[in-house]
Amino acid sequence: MTLLPRIGWNESLGHLHAYYAIDRKLSSRDRVITPAESLDRAIREASAGGSDPDGVRLCLAPGKYFIRGESPMTIATNNVHIYAAVPGQSIVIRSDESAVRGAFVISGSDCSISGIAFEDTNPTATGNRGYCIAASGDRFTISSCLFTSCRQAISVTGNHAIVSNNRIVAVSDTTRAIDLSGVATLASIRGNVIEDSGLTDAIYAGDNVSKSSFVANVCAASSAINYKNGQNNVHAGNVGTVTER
């Protein structure tokens, strides 16, 4: 792999230097990615080697990672985990040069994304640009991510998802920022801060979403959460109106 000298990679030890204070978190199955490399290629290589029962972790060094073209980065293998070396400093940017459909489309189970910042250079771009993150695999976790300017943020259709402690600043699609749909069940949506005040529903759960909890989310929009009554969904401690339709 190619690593920038400033990252401080030690080939003999296989660790990042403590400059980023994460060297002890890395193991032999982890790979460190820099902006000088292709993130899409790294994900495809990780997916090809996804037979490891412990999964694969991709650690993104600080910098900007650009997505161009209509195809999103797809993760179809289980146990692929993407996280930022320094939370908020690894930025995935959807270019406005084409109708990029999404950043990550995740069908594998037990996958996670943590600490990544997402933005669109032109969030109002026409075409089929949709959610930055679209996850259909079970037990997907997205946490501590930042969406500064995007068309749509997070879509989940799998079971047992955790969407926690994310900050969504601006969404150009005025319908919703976090969407649960399909027959998703047993999701935990908690501690998210959604600053966009112009959304129809900051967090929306479809008619067949069930047994999910919405706790301690802070939403600037007057309609914070909207879910179907009679599906054993629950809410507590949210800022904004919760609608049980």
C-alpha positions, 0 to 999 in steps of 0.5 A, spaced: 500 500 500 502 507 498 502 511 505 504 518 505 510 519 509 506 524 514 501 519 516 507 515 520 506 508 518 511 503 520 512 497 516 516 493 521 511 494 526 505 494 521 502 500 525 501 507 525 505 511 530 502 514 536 501 521 532 494 519 531 494 515 538 490 509 534 496 505 533 494 500 539 487 499 536 490 496 529 491 489 528 494 485 522 487 484 519 486 492 519 488 496 513 490 504 513 487 508 507 490 515 505 487 520 500 493 518 495 489 511 494 483 508 491 478 507 497 473 504 492 479 499 490 480 498 497 473 496 499 473 491 493 479 488 495 477 487 503 470 484 500 474 479 496 478 477 502 472 477 507 472 470 509 476 472 515 470 471 521 473 477 525 472 481 518 476 487 515 477 494 518 479 500 513 482 506 517 481 512 513 487 517 514 485 524 514 484 527 508 479 528 502 476 522 498 472 524 492 467 519 489 465 521 481 461 517 477 454 514 477 456 508 481 456 508 489 461 504 493 458 497 494 459 493 500 456 486 499 461 482 504 459 481 512 464 484 517 467 490 513 468 496 518 470 503 515 472 508 521 476 515 521 483 515 524 481 522 526 474 523 527 471 528 522 477 529 519 476 523 513 471 526 508 468 523 503 465 528 498 460 526 492 463 530 486 458 534 482 460 532 476 455 527 475 449 524 478 452 520 483 447 515 486 450 514 493 456 514 497 456 507 500 451 502 499 451 496 504 448 489 503 453 485 507 451 484 515 455 486 521 458 492 517 459 499 520 461 506 519 464 511 524 467 518 525 467 519 517 465 526 514 460 526 508 459 532 504 456 534 497 460 539 493 453 540 489 447 537 494 442 540 489 444 537 483 439 534 479 439 526 477 438 520 481 443 522 487 440 519 493 442 517 500 449 518 502 449 511 506 444 506 504 444 500 508 440 493 507 444 488 511 442 486 518 446 489 524 449 495 521 451 501 525 453 508 523 456 512 529 459 519 530 459 521 523 458 528 520 453 530 514 455 537 512 451 538 506 448 533 502 442 531 498 440 525 503 443 522 509 442 515 511 437 510 509 436 503 513 432 497 511 436 492 515 434 489 521 437 491 528 441 497 525 444 502 530 444 509 528 447 513 533 450 520 535 451 522 528 450 530 526 446 532 520 447 539 518 444 540 512 439 536 507 437 539 500 432 534 500 426 537 504 423 530 506 427 527 511 434 526 513 434 519 516 429 514 513 427 507 516 423 503 511 422 496 508 420 491 514 426 494 518 425 491 525 429 492 532 433 498 530 436 503 535 436 511 533 439 515 538 443 521 540 443 524 533 443 531 532 439 534 526 440 541 525 436 542 518 430 546 520 426 545 514 425 538 513 418 535 513 420 529 518 427 529 520 427 522 522 421 517 518 420 510 519 415 506 514 409 503 515 412 496 516 418 498 521 417 495 527 419 494 534 424 500 534 426 505 539 427 513 538 431 516 543 434 522 545 435 525 538 435 533 537 431 535 531 431 543 529 425 541 525 418 542 528 416 534 526 422 530 529 420 523 528 414 520 524 412 512 525 407 508 524 402 506 531 401 499 533 408 497 530 411 496 537 415 502 536 417 507 542 420 514 543 423 518 549 427 524 550 427 527 543 427 534 541 421 536 536 414 533 535 414 525 535 408 523 530 405 516 531 401 516 525 
